[in-house]
Amino acid sequence: MKLETKATMTTSKRKRRKFSDTPYPWLIPLTLLLAAIFLYPVIEIIRMSFTDMNLVDPEFDYTLESYVRLFTLPGFFSMLGTTGIFVFFSVVLQLLFGFIVALLIVRGEELNLRGTVIVRTSVLVAWAIPGVVIGIIFEMLYTETQAGILNYFLSLVGLGPVTFLSDPTMALLSVTLANVWRGTAFSMILMYAGLQTVSKDVLEAAKIDGAGPFQRLKNVIIPAIAPIVLVNLIIISIDTFNTFDMVMALTQGGPGNSTEVIALSIYTSIFQEFNLGVGAATSVVLLTINIVMTLIYLRVLGKRGEN
């Protein structure tokens, strides 16, 4: 009996020691913290979306009215279309320009050109500037009188004034370009880090085999940094979908609703219309889009990266 008890105690001690040697004891506090900060608010938002809560009346009922009202709003699907155009062109151009800038910086470092550090630092400034400040800066650029910086230079060559912010199509284009300028910096950081991991020996071997610059780019560099591109794509897509501060400072969703993206619609529903239920339902829609989009990226592009 005593031997069995000792054996059981020894086994339990080994299990505890084995558990303490794993990373789980270190991850448990972080998991609890993340659950309190991120998971609980998500659960609350989902719960509120199934109510008719508002910021005026404390009484509420659990109902599907918020979703019914959201999907029957006249401007809901046009808002989704505006957000889709804004996100698509923002993400594509951020990836493209971020890659080009990173490639030029790496090439400049290989040629020992002066100023590559200054260029890299200058590009990073755009990433450090808050979105509200960027919105104000571009509002000054887009001002539709000769006091506006862009229209002033256009007037010098006999053009303008251009209706950057009063025309619906131009306003969406202007907001997208401002967001591209803002997001290119972060994209460049990840692309630059990925390019640093490309083997110089492999590039040299491809060059010796007769591969030209485009062939080396297509067959060596891009496949090597594919995982970084995937991570970059997911991050900037989610970040663009959640863009609020810059659009709010630049156009406030106007003219009309031509630049009202989903994140701005959430703010309008909650803090201007005081409709917490509809705002929460819109947040759930945005969360669902982000999750589905991330899963598609991981499924499609992840498999291509493995292949």
Residue pairs with C-beta under 8 A, 6 or more apart in sequence:
19 25
42 287
45 280
45 283
45 284
45 287
46 280
46 284
48 276
48 277
48 280
49 66
49 67
49 277
49 280
49 281
49 283
49 284
50 62
50 63
50 64
50 66
50 67
51 60
51 61
51 62
51 63
51 66
51 276
51 277
51 280
52 60
52 61
52 63
52 65
52 66
52 277
53 60
53 276
53 277
53 280
54 60
54 274
54 275
54 276
54 277
55 270
55 274
55 276
56 274
60 277
65 277
66 275
66 277
66 278
66 280
66 281
67 281
69 278
70 76
70 278
70 281
70 282
70 285
75 257
75 260
78 257
79 257
79 260
79 261
79 262
79 265
80 262
82 172
82 257
82 258
82 259
82 260
82 261
83 241
83 261
83 262
85 172
85 176
86 172
86 175
86 176
86 179
86 240
86 243
86 259
86 261
87 237
87 240
87 241
89 176
89 180
90 176
90 179
90 180
90 183
90 236
90 240
91 233
91 236
91 237
91 240
93 176
93 180
93 184
94 180
94 183
94 184
94 186
94 187
94 236
94 240
95 187
95 229
95 232
95 233
95 236
97 180
97 184
97 187
97 188
98 183
98 184
98 185
98 186
98 187
98 188
98 189
98 190
98 191
98 232
99 187
99 188
99 191
101 123
101 184
101 188
101 191
102 188
102 191
102 192
102 194
102 195
103 191
103 195
105 116
105 119
105 120
105 188
105 192
106 192
106 195
106 196
108 115
108 116
108 119
109 116
120 192
123 184
123 185
123 188
124 185
124 189
125 185
126 134
126 181
126 182
126 184
126 185
127 182
127 185
127 186
127 189
129 137
129 182
130 245
131 182
131 243
131 244
131 245
131 246
131 249
132 245
132 246
132 248
132 249
133 249
134 178
134 181
134 182
134 246
134 249
135 178
135 245
135 246
135 247
135 248
135 249
135 250
136 249
136 250
138 174
138 178
138 181
138 246
138 250
139 165
139 249
139 250
140 148
140 149
141 148
141 149
141 150
142 148
142 150
142 164
142 165
142 174
142 250
143 149
143 151
144 151
144 161
144 162
144 163
144 164
144 165
144 166
145 151
145 161
146 152
146 155
146 161
148 161
148 164
150 160
150 162
150 164
151 160
151 161
151 162
151 164
154 160
154 161
154 162
155 161
162 170
163 170
164 170
164 171
164 174
165 171
165 174
165 250
165 251
165 254
165 255
166 255
167 255
168 255
168 256
168 258
169 258
171 251
171 254
171 255
171 258
171 259
172 258
172 259
174 250
174 251
175 246
175 247
175 250
175 251
175 259
178 246
178 250
179 240
179 243
179 246
182 246
183 236
183 239
183 240
186 235
186 236
186 239
187 232
187 236
190 228
190 231
190 232
190 235
191 225
191 228
191 229
191 232
193 228
194 224
194 225
194 227
194 228
194 229
194 232
195 221
195 225
197 224
197 225
197 228
198 220
198 221
198 224
198 225
199 224
202 220
202 224
203 216
203 220
203 221
206 215
206 216
206 219
206 220
207 216
211 219
211 220
222 229
226 301
226 304
226 305
227 305
229 301
230 297
230 298
230 301
230 302
230 305
233 297
233 301
234 294
234 297
234 298
237 290
237 293
237 294
237 297
238 290
238 293
238 294
241 261
241 262
241 263
241 286
241 289
241 290
241 293
242 263
242 286
242 290
243 261
243 263
244 261
244 263
244 264
244 266
244 267
247 253
247 259
247 261
247 263
247 264
248 264
248 267
250 259
251 259
252 264
253 259
253 260
253 261
253 264
253 265
253 268
260 268
262 282
262 285
262 286
262 289
263 286
265 282
266 279
266 282
266 283
266 286
267 279
269 275
269 278
269 279
269 282
270 276
270 279
